[in-house]
Amino acid sequence: MKWYSWFNPKAYLRKSRQLAEQYCEQRKQKMFLAQYNLAQHIEETRRVYAGLGLDFDAAQASLKEKLASCPALQEIDPVISCASEHWTFFAALAQSQRPIKRILELGTYNGETTHLLAKLFPDAQVTTVDLPATDPIFIASYGRQDPGFRQPFLEYRARMLDVSNIELLEINSFLLPSLKLVPFDLIWVDACHEFPEVGWDMCNAYHLLQDDGLLMCDDIYMNTAVPQGQTHATLQAVKALEQYRLIDLFFIIKRLDAEWSADPAARKHIAVARKPKPSTR
């Protein structure tokens, strides 16, 4: 058989293109890793903490100690867990003199962050909000359409939320105003990151936040280029609040590890917003 009788030029070109793209991507990632300045990002994080009267280094040590003392959190996988620098920030707040007695979380997911908040702030009431487990949107996300995954997921979440100062509200966050909740000292927003949901979450969170309270938002891409699967909705929402002088806005990197943050386009941040008292707005 002649070689050209089985040779497929289109398939060859397609495979060659794939290999070239993989090679270029690997080279690009190596370049990002080589250029990543961990010390600079740590120093920037320290400055944000200090500006809010918090101690980054002490918080790291405190968080490590707290995680070691929480049996439920010792079973988490650090690679796929909800852990990131917002946990360190929460630990810093717990060490501070800020009077945090009421905490709201929008987006419970598996309850790991909720559990940590309850342990860091044992004298605070932690209210966490997520869709009802029977809601079609809840079922269709994070692979929960598979009953073989959904049931263990719900059981794991129930274990995480089994703390006396945690309250789970299974409700669409759009309906939060109907509950007439008392304002909160700290609000953590980690629900849907797209419009319109992020719009009403930010609106509700702002109006439920005490004066001088802190509002934090997860998974913010600062890079103006939008790779596939990314959204800038949360960034746009917090920037709008800042533009109207409704908040003082800061950002910290979500994960300091180069593996997660070396690529500027993939790098995520956490927004930290302080709601000024009326006299200072």
GIZICOR-V237666 format. One record per residue. N is the residue number from 1. PHI is phi in radians with two decimals (NA if undefined). PSI is psi as a letter, one per 20 degrees, with the letter a starting at -180 (NA if undefined). NEAR is the number of other ideal C-beta (glycine too) atoms within 8 Angstrom. Layout:
((N	PHI	PSI	NEAR) (N	PHI	PSI	NEAR))
This chain:
((1	NA	p	4) (2	-1.20	q	4) (3	-1.06	h	6) (4	-1.34	i	5) (5	-1.30	h	6) (6	-1.93	i	6) (7	-1.24	p	7) (8	-1.98	o	6) (9	-1.06	h	6) (10	-1.13	g	6) (11	-1.14	h	7) (12	-1.10	g	9) (13	-1.15	h	8) (14	-1.10	g	8) (15	-1.17	g	8) (16	-1.09	g	8) (17	-1.13	g	8) (18	-1.06	g	8) (19	-1.13	h	8) (20	-1.14	g	8) (21	-1.14	g	8) (22	-1.09	g	8) (23	-1.10	g	8) (24	-1.11	h	8) (25	-1.15	g	8) (26	-1.11	g	8) (27	-1.10	g	8) (28	-1.11	g	9) (29	-1.14	h	10) (30	-1.10	h	8) (31	-1.13	g	8) (32	-1.09	g	11) (33	-1.10	g	9) (34	-1.19	h	6) (35	-1.56	i	7) (36	-1.15	p	9) (37	-1.83	n	6) (38	-1.06	g	8) (39	-1.04	h	6) (40	-1.13	g	7) (41	-1.18	h	11) (42	-1.11	g	10) (43	-1.15	h	8) (44	-1.10	g	10) (45	-1.13	g	13) (46	-1.00	g	10) (47	-1.13	g	8) (48	-1.11	g	12) (49	-1.01	g	14) (50	-1.07	h	10) (51	-1.12	h	7) (52	-1.81	j	9) (53	1.30	k	6) (54	-2.06	r	12) (55	-2.04	o	9) (56	-1.12	g	13) (57	-1.15	g	7) (58	-1.14	h	9) (59	-1.16	h	15) (60	-1.05	g	10) (61	-1.15	g	8) (62	-1.13	g	12) (63	-1.12	g	12) (64	-1.02	g	8) (65	-1.16	g	8) (66	-1.15	g	12) (67	-1.09	h	10) (68	-1.17	h	7) (69	-1.66	i	6) (70	-1.89	o	11) (71	-0.96	h	5) (72	-1.13	h	8) (73	-1.52	i	11) (74	-1.34	i	8) (75	-1.58	i	5) (76	-1.35	q	8) (77	-1.59	o	5) (78	-1.11	i	5) (79	-1.37	g	4) (80	-1.89	j	3) (81	-1.34	r	8) (82	-1.45	j	8) (83	-1.16	p	7) (84	-2.82	a	9) (85	-1.18	i	12) (86	-1.17	h	12) (87	-1.14	g	11) (88	-1.09	g	11) (89	-1.11	g	15) (90	-1.07	g	12) (91	-1.10	h	14) (92	-1.12	g	15) (93	-1.11	h	13) (94	-1.13	h	10) (95	-1.43	i	10) (96	-1.44	r	8) (97	-1.60	j	4) (98	-1.14	p	7) (99	-1.41	n	5) (100	-1.87	o	11) (101	-2.03	i	7) (102	-2.34	p	13) (103	-2.18	p	15) (104	-2.09	p	14) (105	-2.10	p	15) (106	-1.80	o	13) (107	1.82	n	11) (108	-1.33	h	12) (109	0.87	d	11) (110	-1.68	j	9) (111	1.49	j	14) (112	-1.15	g	13) (113	-1.15	h	13) (114	-1.02	g	14) (115	-1.06	g	15) (116	-1.09	g	14) (117	-1.02	g	14) (118	-1.13	h	13) (119	-1.37	h	12) (120	-1.23	h	11) (121	-2.15	m	12) (122	-1.11	h	7) (123	-1.66	j	5) (124	-1.78	q	13) (125	-1.61	p	8) (126	-1.85	o	14) (127	-1.88	p	12) (128	-2.06	p	14) (129	-2.11	p	14) (130	-2.64	r	11) (131	-1.09	q	9) (132	-1.00	q	7) (133	-1.12	i	9) (134	-1.65	i	5) (135	-1.18	p	9) (136	-0.99	h	5) (137	-1.19	g	7) (138	-1.05	g	12) (139	-1.15	h	11) (140	-1.38	i	7) (141	-1.86	q	7) (142	1.00	k	5) (143	1.31	j	6) (144	-1.38	i	11) (145	-1.21	i	6) (146	-1.52	o	7) (147	-0.99	h	5) (148	-1.17	h	6) (149	-1.73	h	9) (150	-1.08	g	12) (151	-1.14	g	8) (152	-1.06	h	8) (153	-1.06	g	11) (154	-1.15	h	9) (155	-1.17	g	8) (156	-1.12	g	10) (157	-1.07	g	12) (158	-1.06	h	9) (159	-1.12	g	9) (160	-1.13	h	12) (161	-1.55	j	13) (162	-1.42	m	6) (163	-2.30	q	9) (164	-1.05	h	3) (165	-1.75	k	10) (166	-1.92	p	12) (167	-2.19	p	7) (168	-1.73	p	9) (169	-1.89	o	9) (170	-1.62	n	7) (171	-2.74	q	10) (172	-1.14	p	6) (173	-1.08	i	12) (174	-1.04	h	7) (175	-1.58	j	8) (176	-0.96	g	11) (177	-1.00	h	7) (178	-1.20	i	5) (179	-1.47	i	8) (180	0.88	l	4) (181	-1.26	q	9) (182	-1.28	q	4) (183	-0.98	q	9) (184	-2.01	q	14) (185	-1.54	h	13) (186	-2.49	p	12) (187	-2.24	p	15) (188	-1.98	o	13) (189	-1.85	o	15) (190	-2.54	l	12) (191	-1.85	c	12) (192	-1.14	p	7) (193	-1.75	j	9) (194	-2.13	q	8) (195	-1.33	q	6) (196	-1.54	i	6) (197	-1.00	g	11) (198	-1.13	h	15) (199	-1.14	g	10) (200	-1.30	h	10) (201	-1.12	g	13) (202	-1.18	h	14) (203	-1.10	g	8) (204	-1.09	g	13) (205	-1.08	g	13) (206	-1.04	g	12) (207	-1.31	i	7) (208	-1.60	i	11) (209	-1.60	p	13) (210	-1.10	q	9) (211	-1.04	p	8) (212	1.26	j	7) (213	-1.40	r	13) (214	-2.00	p	13) (215	-2.04	p	15) (216	-2.14	q	14) (217	-2.27	p	14) (218	-1.68	r	15) (219	1.02	l	10) (220	-1.84	p	14) (221	-1.64	p	13) (222	-1.54	h	7) (223	-1.20	p	7) (224	-1.23	h	4) (225	-1.24	p	5) (226	-2.00	n	7) (227	-1.07	r	7) (228	-0.98	p	3) (229	1.56	i	3) (230	-1.77	q	7) (231	-2.46	q	8) (232	-1.90	j	9) (233	-1.05	g	11) (234	-1.15	g	16) (235	-1.06	g	11) (236	-1.08	h	8) (237	-1.17	g	12) (238	-1.23	h	15) (239	-1.14	h	9) (240	-1.14	g	8) (241	-1.09	h	13) (242	-1.18	g	12) (243	-1.03	h	6) (244	-1.55	j	6) (245	1.00	k	6) (246	-1.63	i	8) (247	-2.49	q	13) (248	-1.71	p	7) (249	-2.00	p	11) (250	-2.35	r	11) (251	-2.33	q	11) (252	-2.19	q	13) (253	-1.18	q	14) (254	-1.24	g	15) (255	-2.39	p	9) (256	-1.42	h	9) (257	-1.06	p	6) (258	-1.06	h	8) (259	-0.97	h	5) (260	-1.59	h	10) (261	-2.10	j	15) (262	-1.14	h	11) (263	-1.37	o	9) (264	-1.01	h	6) (265	-1.25	h	8) (266	-1.68	i	8) (267	-1.18	p	14) (268	-1.89	q	13) (269	-2.24	r	11) (270	-2.05	p	17) (271	-1.52	p	14) (272	-2.13	o	14) (273	-2.07	p	15) (274	-1.89	p	12) (275	-1.56	o	13) (276	-1.12	q	10) (277	-1.17	q	7) (278	-0.90	h	6) (279	-1.21	i	4) (280	-1.88	j	5) (281	-1.35	NA	7))
